[in-house]
């Protein structure tokens, strides 16, 4: 469930994408020499103009009746979006491995992943909360295991194949998809797999297992039927990030990484905190939550017209999908309230260029990394 104005990666240099913040526009006359420039400072006039534009497009709010419709039928709008675009709208996000090296563990990785590799032990805690306890409901699909030599073995499907609709299966603390894995990643709002498939293709760690979920059943079906989908290494399921009554298919404190890429912005602001709280409980001590999303005064926000504003900095697009534009402080509050510690919280102010049409577009994205304390007492 990603935003419509999909992020575009900077040019590849020397065969490898540079981390953002490494290409600066020092000479305005060279603006059309590259497709994108990093950390572009806004003038006071430009910032004031953006603020005026937001005030202007926020004066007329969507009526309450329509707001209820957009919330109640949100899954229908996203299903329709993916039925129309299928897997043609977004490009695979290979840039993620530069910004988030945690997704591709390697010997020269940061101290966090070194700590994880040195402290592999029982992955499932004995004590579990009611929310994470028996009764977890997940989508049935092919289950895989590994033999003593590390070879993957295809197990018979519980019922039908991975393209079936959601089924119910009770998961115990020591028996759930990926229970034998040593490194677990969950992507929330996976869309059609533009993050998941690059991870599976790039990270060959035999202990890796990737979970991915989306609000849209259409999107999940597209993931499951993709030729790159490997049920021995991945589990895709339908899940509503804001549904407090439906559990994730993993126990508490069982995940190493949770990815949120342009997904939290699609959630009603009042429901964001509880959603992050629930996700935080799934992280192991030392586990990391990675986010990249829309920042305040991004080009997409300035393009909205009057009558598309739902609430402050929260809008509805023409197709019924919604989007929020964050500040660093708002995201910091969400994560720290959930008991996580800041590792990174950066604004990526990027100037994108259409050299053919001689147009400039100012993008504002926020990138965050927040870690669960090693001795966690957070709820």
Legacy VTK file of the C-alpha trace (Angstrom):
# vtk DataFile Version 3.0
C-alpha trace
ASCII
DATASET POLYDATA
POINTS 379 float
0.000 0.000 0.000
2.308 2.710 -1.237
1.709 6.282 -2.303
0.943 7.124 -5.903
3.826 9.523 -6.372
6.376 6.748 -6.093
9.895 7.577 -5.012
12.562 7.688 -7.699
16.094 6.537 -6.964
19.099 8.754 -7.779
21.341 7.811 -10.634
23.689 4.874 -10.251
27.358 5.865 -9.974
30.121 3.366 -10.624
27.612 0.517 -10.725
26.324 1.273 -7.221
23.624 3.651 -6.083
24.967 6.401 -3.845
23.350 6.981 -0.473
21.153 10.043 -0.457
22.867 13.195 0.643
25.870 12.720 -1.639
24.969 14.792 -4.718
24.788 18.546 -4.156
23.719 21.328 -6.480
26.497 23.871 -5.955
25.988 25.641 -9.274
22.344 26.473 -10.149
23.335 26.668 -13.802
23.961 22.891 -13.691
20.499 21.997 -12.440
19.599 20.030 -15.587
22.882 18.097 -15.721
21.472 15.299 -13.499
18.064 13.780 -12.727
18.181 14.524 -9.001
20.015 16.627 -6.409
20.164 15.840 -2.682
19.563 17.958 0.420
18.442 21.001 -1.555
17.970 23.903 0.831
14.745 25.848 0.480
14.776 29.621 0.495
12.579 31.438 2.987
10.354 32.508 0.104
9.945 28.937 -1.145
9.118 27.635 2.329
6.584 30.417 2.873
4.984 29.716 -0.507
4.641 26.013 0.354
3.018 26.864 3.678
0.567 29.213 1.946
-0.300 26.536 -0.605
-1.082 24.007 2.119
-3.245 26.512 3.996
-5.086 27.224 0.776
-5.772 23.599 -0.176
-6.858 22.796 3.391
-9.566 25.444 3.726
-12.270 23.220 2.240
-12.599 19.839 3.946
-14.189 16.656 2.648
-17.678 16.216 4.111
-18.058 13.803 7.018
-20.183 11.350 5.051
-17.477 10.935 2.417
-14.777 10.685 5.088
-16.623 7.731 6.625
-16.845 6.121 3.202
-13.105 6.492 2.573
-12.373 4.835 5.917
-14.938 2.026 5.817
-14.250 1.143 2.193
-10.502 1.816 2.170
-9.701 -1.762 1.161
-12.011 -1.454 -1.849
-10.211 1.645 -3.107
-6.809 -0.031 -2.777
-8.062 -3.247 -4.402
-9.322 -1.225 -7.328
-5.987 0.577 -7.571
-4.081 -2.710 -7.871
-6.623 -4.221 -10.249
-6.010 -1.306 -12.590
-2.240 -1.032 -12.251
-1.285 -4.589 -11.199
2.537 -4.690 -10.983
3.217 -1.987 -13.559
3.011 1.111 -11.358
6.051 0.841 -9.057
9.637 -0.074 -9.774
11.600 -2.504 -7.599
13.301 -0.582 -4.803
16.877 -1.779 -5.098
17.943 1.547 -3.525
16.747 0.165 -0.186
19.987 -1.792 0.289
21.963 1.435 0.251
19.716 3.308 2.674
18.855 0.246 4.783
21.818 -2.205 4.747
20.000 -4.180 7.468
17.991 -5.758 4.647
21.100 -7.318 3.110
23.243 -8.625 5.989
26.952 -8.747 5.202
30.218 -9.129 7.174
30.859 -5.378 7.193
27.413 -4.452 8.472
26.776 -2.178 11.429
27.089 -3.088 15.106
23.381 -3.857 15.386
23.557 -6.757 12.941
26.888 -7.899 14.402
25.150 -8.124 17.753
22.300 -10.110 16.233
24.627 -12.600 14.534
26.563 -13.161 17.769
23.484 -13.643 19.901
21.365 -16.105 17.911
19.519 -18.282 20.368
15.955 -19.381 20.997
13.959 -17.028 18.784
10.620 -17.406 20.568
10.172 -16.147 24.123
8.346 -18.351 26.592
6.076 -15.632 27.851
3.624 -14.145 25.367
0.931 -11.538 25.670
-2.709 -12.319 25.014
-2.447 -10.542 21.677
0.447 -12.753 20.593
-0.839 -15.930 22.186
-2.735 -18.932 20.797
-5.353 -18.154 18.228
-3.177 -16.276 15.732
-5.021 -16.390 12.425
-3.058 -16.500 9.214
-3.444 -17.313 5.563
-2.773 -20.967 4.781
-0.126 -21.682 2.208
2.716 -24.099 1.416
5.010 -24.604 4.376
8.745 -25.321 4.046
11.412 -26.628 6.350
15.170 -27.083 6.247
17.005 -30.360 6.788
20.238 -30.703 8.721
22.257 -29.816 5.619
20.355 -26.589 5.102
18.430 -27.844 2.090
14.900 -26.554 1.746
12.157 -29.142 1.667
8.728 -28.415 0.227
6.030 -29.566 2.589
2.520 -30.469 1.452
0.077 -27.554 1.518
-2.235 -27.415 4.501
-5.167 -26.764 2.217
-4.978 -25.716 -1.413
-2.252 -23.463 -2.795
-0.992 -19.972 -2.039
-3.518 -18.278 -4.282
-6.422 -19.247 -2.060
-8.245 -16.688 0.011
-7.531 -16.190 3.707
-7.963 -19.333 5.751
-7.716 -19.901 9.479
-4.864 -21.792 11.118
-3.878 -21.790 14.778
-0.186 -21.105 15.305
1.722 -22.200 18.397
4.744 -20.418 19.841
7.146 -22.948 18.293
5.230 -23.593 15.061
4.566 -20.708 12.694
5.734 -19.754 9.193
9.485 -19.169 9.359
9.761 -20.516 12.910
13.139 -22.108 12.127
14.576 -18.928 10.585
17.378 -17.020 12.297
16.708 -13.644 10.664
13.138 -12.459 10.106
11.946 -9.430 8.182
8.369 -8.162 7.958
7.253 -5.626 5.410
3.934 -3.966 6.183
2.146 -2.559 3.144
4.059 -4.678 0.654
1.978 -3.741 -2.389
2.939 -6.003 -5.295
6.351 -6.916 -3.877
8.658 -4.135 -5.042
10.569 -4.365 -1.761
10.108 -8.052 -0.929
11.335 -9.486 -4.223
14.594 -7.464 -4.296
15.264 -8.676 -0.747
14.679 -12.310 -1.670
16.798 -11.965 -4.811
19.659 -10.109 -3.108
19.863 -11.669 0.343
20.818 -15.350 0.083
21.156 -15.892 3.823
19.768 -19.438 4.352
18.423 -18.327 7.735
16.375 -15.482 6.242
12.586 -15.535 6.191
10.524 -12.622 4.896
6.928 -11.872 5.831
4.913 -9.370 3.843
1.373 -8.133 4.184
-0.926 -5.619 2.622
-4.378 -4.192 3.218
-5.298 -5.115 -0.348
-6.111 -8.764 -1.065
-5.565 -8.003 -4.741
-2.000 -6.857 -4.057
-1.240 -9.937 -1.935
-2.563 -12.242 -4.639
-0.272 -10.540 -7.152
2.670 -11.208 -4.814
1.736 -14.846 -4.278
1.336 -15.557 -7.984
4.556 -13.809 -9.032
7.223 -16.161 -10.401
9.712 -14.738 -7.872
7.553 -15.719 -4.893
9.204 -18.514 -2.885
6.963 -19.919 -0.119
10.016 -21.567 1.425
11.477 -18.135 2.163
8.450 -15.843 2.217
4.939 -15.658 3.639
2.481 -13.157 2.135
-0.821 -12.453 3.870
-3.634 -9.938 3.986
-3.604 -7.728 7.073
-5.100 -4.427 8.168
-2.436 -2.455 10.021
-5.149 -0.759 12.087
-7.159 -3.876 12.997
-6.476 -4.458 16.682
-8.531 -7.662 16.711
-6.426 -9.522 14.144
-2.996 -10.770 15.168
0.119 -11.055 13.046
1.204 -14.624 12.159
4.298 -14.448 14.384
4.813 -14.393 18.162
5.867 -11.306 20.044
9.581 -10.380 19.995
10.288 -12.634 17.010
11.217 -10.151 14.245
14.607 -8.617 13.474
13.366 -5.967 11.046
10.034 -4.309 10.262
9.795 -2.240 7.082
7.325 0.612 6.534
7.853 2.145 3.084
5.263 4.771 2.108
2.566 2.930 4.062
2.045 4.682 7.407
0.992 7.794 5.485
-2.082 5.903 4.224
-3.355 5.398 7.779
-5.809 7.692 9.548
-3.640 9.834 11.870
-5.645 8.899 14.967
-4.849 5.212 14.419
-1.117 5.519 13.747
0.107 5.254 17.346
-1.697 2.011 18.162
-0.506 0.510 14.887
3.132 1.307 15.705
2.668 0.050 19.269
1.481 -3.336 17.979
4.382 -3.601 15.547
6.881 -2.661 18.242
5.800 -5.645 20.324
6.777 -7.966 17.456
10.417 -6.798 17.426
13.124 -8.689 19.249
15.166 -6.643 21.712
17.639 -4.892 19.434
15.292 -5.254 16.455
14.850 -2.333 14.091
11.900 -0.547 12.489
12.736 1.104 9.154
10.548 3.806 7.624
10.565 6.012 4.573
7.544 8.189 3.910
6.211 11.543 2.757
7.456 14.706 4.454
5.597 17.967 5.037
5.383 20.203 1.941
6.357 17.453 -0.476
5.389 18.209 -4.072
2.511 15.729 -3.794
0.995 17.712 -0.919
1.259 21.007 -2.760
-0.526 19.570 -5.796
-3.790 18.840 -3.966
-6.772 21.026 -4.778
-9.373 22.458 -2.445
-11.909 19.872 -1.354
-9.422 16.976 -1.112
-8.316 17.657 2.464
-9.648 15.234 5.100
-7.892 16.763 8.100
-4.708 18.679 8.760
-2.021 17.380 6.329
-4.199 14.368 5.426
-5.723 14.143 1.935
-7.721 11.895 -0.376
-6.661 11.290 -3.963
-9.018 11.110 -6.894
-9.154 7.308 -6.682
-10.177 7.282 -3.000
-6.792 6.344 -1.502
-5.416 8.621 1.206
-2.080 10.105 2.222
-0.578 11.986 5.180
2.532 14.215 5.168
4.775 13.937 8.238
7.265 16.045 10.165
10.310 14.484 11.809
8.919 15.350 15.217
5.634 13.531 14.583
7.403 10.347 13.569
9.808 10.580 16.497
6.861 10.822 18.875
5.151 7.793 17.292
8.220 5.584 17.596
9.473 6.688 21.006
5.987 6.407 22.501
6.055 2.792 21.289
9.234 2.259 23.326
11.760 2.507 20.498
15.043 4.408 20.452
16.099 6.710 17.644
18.958 5.569 15.435
18.175 7.802 12.456
15.564 10.444 11.609
16.485 12.378 8.472
14.741 14.656 5.996
15.579 13.952 2.379
14.898 17.177 0.477
15.458 16.244 -3.117
15.229 18.268 -6.298
14.125 16.016 -9.135
14.576 17.179 -12.683
12.786 16.407 -15.928
15.553 17.308 -18.339
13.390 16.743 -21.389
10.690 19.190 -20.280
13.087 21.401 -18.292
10.959 21.020 -15.162
12.027 20.939 -11.511
10.137 19.058 -8.784
10.836 19.380 -5.079
10.347 16.192 -3.075
10.424 15.895 0.709
10.772 12.438 2.250
11.611 11.333 5.776
13.763 8.313 6.536
13.838 6.740 10.003
15.463 3.884 11.873
14.275 3.118 15.401
15.542 0.273 17.571
13.924 -1.685 20.350
16.055 -1.498 23.507
18.059 -4.640 24.273
16.416 -4.835 27.698
12.911 -3.885 26.704
10.239 -3.080 29.194
8.054 -1.342 26.635
4.511 -2.536 26.158
LINES 1 380
379 0 1 2 3 4 5 6 7 8 9 10 11 12 13 14 15 16 17 18 19 20 21 22 23 24 25 26 27 28 29 30 31 32 33 34 35 36 37 38 39 40 41 42 43 44 45 46 47 48 49 50 51 52 53 54 55 56 57 58 59 60 61 62 63 64 65 66 67 68 69 70 71 72 73 74 75 76 77 78 79 80 81 82 83 84 85 86 87 88 89 90 91 92 93 94 95 96 97 98 99 100 101 102 103 104 105 106 107 108 109 110 111 112 113 114 115 116 117 118 119 120 121 122 123 124 125 126 127 128 129 130 131 132 133 134 135 136 137 138 139 140 141 142 143 144 145 146 147 148 149 150 151 152 153 154 155 156 157 158 159 160 161 162 163 164 165 166 167 168 169 170 171 172 173 174 175 176 177 178 179 180 181 182 183 184 185 186 187 188 189 190 191 192 193 194 195 196 197 198 199 200 201 202 203 204 205 206 207 208 209 210 211 212 213 214 215 216 217 218 219 220 221 222 223 224 225 226 227 228 229 230 231 232 233 234 235 236 237 238 239 240 241 242 243 244 245 246 247 248 249 250 251 252 253 254 255 256 257 258 259 260 261 262 263 264 265 266 267 268 269 270 271 272 273 274 275 276 277 278 279 280 281 282 283 284 285 286 287 288 289 290 291 292 293 294 295 296 297 298 299 300 301 302 303 304 305 306 307 308 309 310 311 312 313 314 315 316 317 318 319 320 321 322 323 324 325 326 327 328 329 330 331 332 333 334 335 336 337 338 339 340 341 342 343 344 345 346 347 348 349 350 351 352 353 354 355 356 357 358 359 360 361 362 363 364 365 366 367 368 369 370 371 372 373 374 375 376 377 378
